[in-house]
Amino acid sequence: MVALGVLLRVVWIGVVNTNPISDFMVYLERANSVADGFDYALPDHSPTAYWPIGYPAFLGLTLPIGGRNLIAAKLVNILFYAATAGLFRATGKQLRADGSGFLAVAYVSLSPNHISYANLLAAEPLALLTVAGTFYSFVRLVSARRPLPWLAAGCVFFVLGVYVKPQILGLPLLLAIATCALQKNCSVLRRTAVFYAAVVIAVAPWAYRSHTIFGGWNLVSTNGGVNLYIGNSPHADGSYVWNEDLRAPLAGLNEAEADRKARELAGRHILEHPLRTVTLALRKQVYLWATDWEGITWNAKGMQQPSSIEMAALAGLKILSQLIYMCCLGLSVCGLIRHWKHRGTVRADPWLLALPLVVVLYYSSLHSLFFGTARFHFVFVPMLLLYGDELFVRREARTANRQAAPTPWGSSPSPGTNAATSVPPGINRFVTGHRQC
């Protein structure tokens, strides 16, 4: 399936001739600045930190490889996809003994929307890779007898993720808290603290640069307050709205000053209009979840004088992408419900199977605070699709498990032990070898 996904992306890049526009053009401009040795700067070479540097910097390293030809960056997107699909497959197997991550892998491989992102200079494919890598490293880290390799891998994915899309910042902490609550073991918090120590070390030089240039402390980017203001202002409607009325209070301010001012205005609006804030939060969820064709739309907008046949084909692919998306969501919800009903008989560890839902709820709640757009769900919806494995488990496996045959982890349960509640030896040693909550 991954090979087919690679082939479809190669075909898409070869057939759909599109140019960078909007944010993608901004990323390209910043990448060219990095490649030309002008620091992370605007086209006039004045320094900036408005957009996170992670993807533009990576793009700036990629462009010279292809002689500034965009094909190199597009081929790297295919590598991101292949690595992400591999991580989802490995995660599915780790979450449950008979899992495969089939639905998540099928979605990222065959959805026209995901395929179309191979043709865009967008941060989302790299961001999805960092989320998948951070999650998989965390799951392996919790039960590892030798945690150092997974600590190192998790730190790399997490630090890169913070630089690409800082929204990932709270994810390991929430995963650790959920694991602590479900597994009754607080030692995971100590291991997760290493992730944040790595972020502090890695981000400190960049934060100091922003402070030196703009006179304000910002973790990675200076657009957090502005994005909060976009989602919480008198002109907000739940989606991306950035007009002259919104810009007016920020005129004449540098990036850090505008960020602080926007955050103050957004906070004031939230406190003064609590009911409207709740209403907007619901509308943001609609914009976040409703559609799954934005990548195809951006491809179409970047095409120069497309023919009517090309536009009709892209419109058909948008419909197909939406149908695949809705079917995958439906199957995942059914799988989640089915898992809950049969949670005592599935070949899995209950606390592990709760973690993908933590990722989904974290990102979904986060965008209720800012604003919603379909592009934002790119980095977390495949995590929900991991629950689709429940629908592909063979009935014989569940029957054998109910009859207390060999446990899911390959050893027989001791007398009086329920096979469905036994845990793998590695996890048992981890739990018993550390202080309990």
N, C-alpha and C positions, 0 to 999 in steps of 0.2 A: 504493500500500500504506500509506503514511503517513497519507493522508486516511482510509482505512478504520480505521486504528488510532486516529485522533482520534475518529472517529464512535463506535467501540465504547466508548471511554472516556467519552464524553459520555452514551451510553446507560447504561453501568454506574453512573455517578454519579446519574443520574436514577432508576434502578430500585432500586438497592441502598441502603437507608437505614441507615447504620451510624454509630456514635458513637465518638469516640476513646477508647481504653482503653490500659492498660499504658504502654509507652514513649511512645505517641502522645499520651496525656493529659499526660505529663510535658513533652513538647515544647510542647504547647499552653499549659500553665501558664507555662513559661519565656517563651514568645512573648508572652503577655499581660503579663507583668512588663516585658518590653522595651518593648512598645507603650504601657504606662502610665507609663513613665519611671522605673521602680524598679530600673534596672540589670538584670543577669542574676542573678535571685534566686529563692529558694524562695517558696511562697505566703505565708509570714510576712515576706517582704521581706528575709530574711537572704541575703547573697551566696552564690553557689555557682559551682563550675566542674566539677562532677562529670561532666555530659554535655557534649560539645563544643558550643560556642556557635553554630557555623556555621548549622545548619538552624533552630534556634529564633530566632536573630536575623533570618534571612531571613523566617521565618514572621511574626515580630513586625512587620516592615515591610509584609507582605502583608495582614494582617488588617484594618488600618484602611481599606484600599482598598475592601473589601467591607462596611464597617460592622460588622466583627467576625463576619460571616457566613463559615462555613467553605468556602462554595462558591468563594470567591476563591482560597484556598490549593489547592483541588482542581483548579481550572482551570489554575493555575500548574504543577501536576504534569503536565498535558497538554502545556504548552509545553516542560517539561523533556524529555518523551518525544520530541516532534517534533524538538527540537534534537539529542538523542542519536541518533535514527535518521538524521538528516542527517549527523552526524559518522561514523557507522559506514559509511554509503554512501560518503562521501568517503574514508574510510580504506581501504575495500576497493579503490577505484580507485587509491589511492596505493601500495598494497602490490604490486599486479601490474597490468600493462597491460590485461588483460582482466577484471579483478575488478570486483565491484559491491557486495560486502558483503551479498549477497542473503539468505543464511541468517540472519545476525545481525539484519538489519532485519526480516525476517519474524518472527523469534522475539520481539523486543521489541514488535512491532506486534500480533501475533495471539495470543500466549500469554495465556490467561485470568489467569495469575498476575501477569504484568506489567500487564495491563489493570486488575486489581483494586487495584494500588498507587495508581492515580489517585484512589481514594476514601479513602486513608489519609494521615494527617499523619506520614509517615515520611521519614527522611533519605535513604533509598536512591535514589529517582529523581534527586535532586540530586547525590548521591555518584557515581552511574553517569555522569552528565553530566560531572562533573569528571575522572573517569578517562578517558572517551572523549576529552575535550578535551585533556587533558594528553598522551595518547598520540599523537593526531593532530598536535598542535603539535610534539611531539618528532620525529616522522617527517619533517615538513616542514622543521623546523629543521636537521636533519642535512645535508640536501643543498641548502639554500637559499643562493643567491648573495647575497641581501639578508636576513640572518637577523633583523633587528630586529623586523619584524611578528610573526614566529613566536616570537621570544623573549618579546615582550610578551604574546601570547596564551597561551603556555605558562605564564608566571608567574602570570597571572590565574587560569587553571584550577587550577594547582597550589596556589597560596595558598588559594583557596576550598576546594579539596579537603582541605587540611590542617585547615582550620577545621571542615569538615563531618565528615570521618572521618580522623583522623590516620594511619590505616594506610597511606595513600597516600605517606607521607613517603619511604620508600626506593625508590619505583618509578622516578623519573627516573635515579637513580644506577645501578640495575641495568640499565636500558635502555642507559645510556651505556656501562657496562662491557661489555655484550653486543655493542653496536655496535663498540666499540673492538677487541674480540677478533675479531669476524667480518670487519670491514672493514679491520682493520689500520691504524686511524687514531685517534690519541689526541686530536685537536683537539676532538672532540665533548665530551670531559670539560670543557674550558674553557667551552664554551657552556652545558652543563648546570649548571655552577657558578653561573650567573646565577639559575637557578631557586631554589637554596638561599639565595643572598644575598637574594632577594626574600622568602623565607619568614622569614629571620631578622629583616629589617626589619619585616615585617607582624605577626609574632607577638610580638616583644619587648614591646610595651606590655601585651599580655594576660598574658604570663608575669610581668611585673612586678606586675600587679594581683594575680595569684594569690599571689605571694611576699609582697606587702604584707598581704593578708588572712589567708592560711593559714600563712605562715612557711615555705613550701617552693617550690622552683622546679618548675613543670610547664609543658610546652609549650603545650597547649591545654586538656586535661581532666585531672581527678584520678582517673580510673577505670582507668587502665592497669594499675596494680599489682593492683587488685581483680580485674580480668578475668583477669590472669595467675594469681591465687590461685584463682579459680573453676575454672580448667582444670587446676590442679596442686595438689591438696590431698588429704588422706585421703578426702574425700567426693566427689571428682571422678569423673565417669563418661564424660567426653568431650563432654557437652552442657552447657547452662546449668543449674547447680545452685546455688541461693543460699538457704540455710536458716539456722536459728538457730545451729547448730554452727559454720558458717562466719563468722557475724556476731560471735560471742562474743569472739574475740581482738581485734576492732576496736572494741569498744564504748567509748564515751567519748572517742574520738579525732576530731579535725577531719578534713576531707577529705584534706588533704595528709599528715597523720600516718598516717591509715588507709591511704592509698596506699603510703606507704613501708613500713609494717608488713606489708601484704599482699604486697608484692614480696619482702620478706625471707622470709616464710613460704613463698611459692611457690618461691623459689630454693633454700631449704633442702630442701624436699620433692623437687625435681628432683635435687639432688645425692645425697640419701639413697636415692632409689628410681629409679635410671636405667632398669631394665627396665620398671617400671610406667609410666614416662614415655613410653617408646617404644610400649607397648601402648595407652596413652591417645591418643597421637598418631594411631595408626591408626583408633581409634574416632572421633576428632574428624573424620577425613576422611569417614567414613561419614555422620555427622550433617551434614556440610557439603554433600555431593554427592547424597545419596540421594533427596531429594524436592524438588518445585518447586511447592508449593501454599500456602505459608505466608501469602501475601497474602489469598487467599480465606478461609483460616481466621480471620485477624484481622478480616476483614469480617463473617464469621458471628458471631464473638464479640461484636462491637459492635452487633449488631442486637437490638432489643428485642422479645421474644416473636415470633420468626419462625415462620411457618406451616410445616407439614410439607412443603408443596409447595416453599417457598423453600429449606428445608434440603436437600431432595432435589435441587433444581436446582444448588445450590452444591456438593453432593457429586459430581454428575455433571461439573461444571466442574473440580473438583479432579482427577478421573480424566483428563479431556481434557487438562488442563494437564500432568499427569505424562507422558502419552503424547507430547505435543508435545516436552516437554523431553528425554525419552529418545531420540526420533527425531532431534532436533537434535544431541544429543551423539554419537549413532552416526554420523550423516552427517559431523560434524566430524572425528571420529577417522578415518573412512574417507578424508576429504579430506586429513588430515595424512599418513596412510600413503601415499596416492597421490602427494601432493606429494613425499614423500621418495623414492619410487621413480622419479619422473620429474623430479627436481630439475634435471637437466641440460638439459631440453627445455622447461620451462615458461616462459611469458612473464613473468618476474618476477626480482627481485633477491634472491638467497638470504638475505642478511643481514636484509633487510626482513621477509621471511616468517618469520623466527625470532622476531621481537619479540613478537607476540601471545602466543606460548607462554611467554615470559619473564614477562609480566603474570600469566598463569594460575598458573604455578609459584610466583611470588612470593606471591600472596595465599593460595594453597592451603597453602604452607609456613608462612606467618604464622599461620594458624588452627590448625595442628598444635601451635603453642606455646601458644595461648590456649585456646579451646574452639570447637566446631563447631555451627553451626545453619544451616538452609537459607537463612535471611534473609541470611547473609553472602555467599553466592555470587552474589547479585543484581548486584553491582558488577563482576564479572569474567568470568562465564560467557559473555556475548556476545563477548568477545575470542576465546575458543576457536572460536566459531562462524564467525569470519572465514575459517577454513580450509575451510569448506564451499564456498567459491568454486571450489575445485579440481574439484568435481563438476559444476559448471555451465559449465566452459570448453568451448567448441566444439572438437570433435576436429580440424576443419580448421585451427584456429589452431595447435594443437600440431604437426600435420603440416607446416604451412608453416614453423614455427620450426625443425623438424629439418632441413628442406631449405635452411636458411640464406637464406631470403628476407629482405626488409628487416627489420632488427632491431626488437625490441619498442619501441624508442624513436624509430623513424622515420628512421633513417639506416643506410646499408649498412656492414657490418663491413669493416675493412681486411683485405687478404689475410693468410691464416694466423690470422685471429681467429675464434674460435667465437662465433656469434651468441648462444648461450645464456648466455655469460659476459660479454657486453658490458654496460656500465653507461650510464645516461643521461648526457648531456654535463654536466648540472649537478653530478652526483655525481662524475664524473671530474675536473672542475675543482676540486671541493672536496677530493678526495683528493690530487691532485697539487699543490695550492696550499698545503698545510699539512704540517707535520712529521709523518713517519710514526712509528709505534710502534717 
